[in-house]
Amino acid sequence: MKRFFEFRCTNNHLFERYIDENIRTDNCPTCNEEAQRIVSMPRVSLEGITGAFPGAADAWVRKRAEKLKQEKKLAAQEA
């Protein structure tokens, strides 16, 4: 399966490639030296207060408001 991986060459250049996960080395596009695949830091950002992913609380509020709106509409139709 192909995925994005980060590489660092012997001259400290960093680059990414979309390659098969069994490939461990590649040539640097800047200096053409051999580069090793490295473990990249994931980019995860959480809300400071709740620890939820950004926008998760907003999405919940929107969905809840929509559900309440639908419930009110159904109640008005039944009345």
C-alpha positions in Angstrom: 0.0 0.0 0.0 1.3 3.5 -0.9 1.5 6.2 1.7 3.4 9.5 2.3 6.7 9.1 4.1 9.3 11.6 5.1 13.0 11.2 4.2 16.2 12.8 5.4 19.4 12.7 3.4 23.0 12.8 4.6 23.0 16.5 3.9 20.0 17.0 6.2 17.5 17.8 3.4 13.9 16.8 4.3 11.4 15.7 1.7 8.3 13.6 1.3 7.4 10.8 -1.1 4.2 8.9 -1.9 5.7 5.4 -2.1 5.1 1.8 -1.1 5.5 1.2 2.6 8.3 -1.4 2.2 10.7 1.2 0.7 13.2 2.5 3.2 15.6 4.6 1.1 15.3 7.1 -1.8 17.5 9.6 -3.5 17.2 13.2 -2.3 15.7 15.5 -5.0 18.0 18.4 -3.9 21.5 16.8 -3.8 20.8 13.2 -5.1 22.4 11.6 -2.0 20.8 8.6 -0.4 18.1 9.4 2.1 16.6 7.3 4.9 13.0 7.1 5.8 12.4 8.7 9.2 9.5 8.7 11.7 7.6 12.0 11.3 5.9 13.8 14.1 2.1 13.6 13.6 0.2 16.7 13.2 -2.6 16.5 15.8 -4.2 19.5 17.3 -6.7 19.3 20.2 -8.9 21.9 21.8 -7.3 23.2 25.0 -10.4 22.9 27.2 -12.1 19.7 26.2 -9.3 17.8 24.5 -11.5 17.1 21.5 -10.4 17.6 18.0 -11.0 21.2 16.7 -14.4 21.6 15.3 -15.8 18.5 17.0 -17.6 20.5 19.6 -18.9 22.8 16.8 -20.1 19.9 14.7 -21.9 18.4 17.8 -23.7 21.8 18.4 -24.7 22.0 14.8 -26.1 18.5 14.7 -27.9 19.0 18.0 -29.5 22.2 16.8 -30.6 20.5 13.6 -32.1 17.6 15.6 -34.0 20.0 17.9 -35.3 21.9 14.9 -36.6 18.6 13.3 -38.2 17.6 16.6 -40.0 20.9 16.9 -41.2 20.7 13.3 -42.6 17.2 14.0 -44.2 18.3 17.2 -45.9 21.2 15.4 -47.2 18.9 12.6 -48.7 16.5 15.2 -50.4 19.3 17.1 
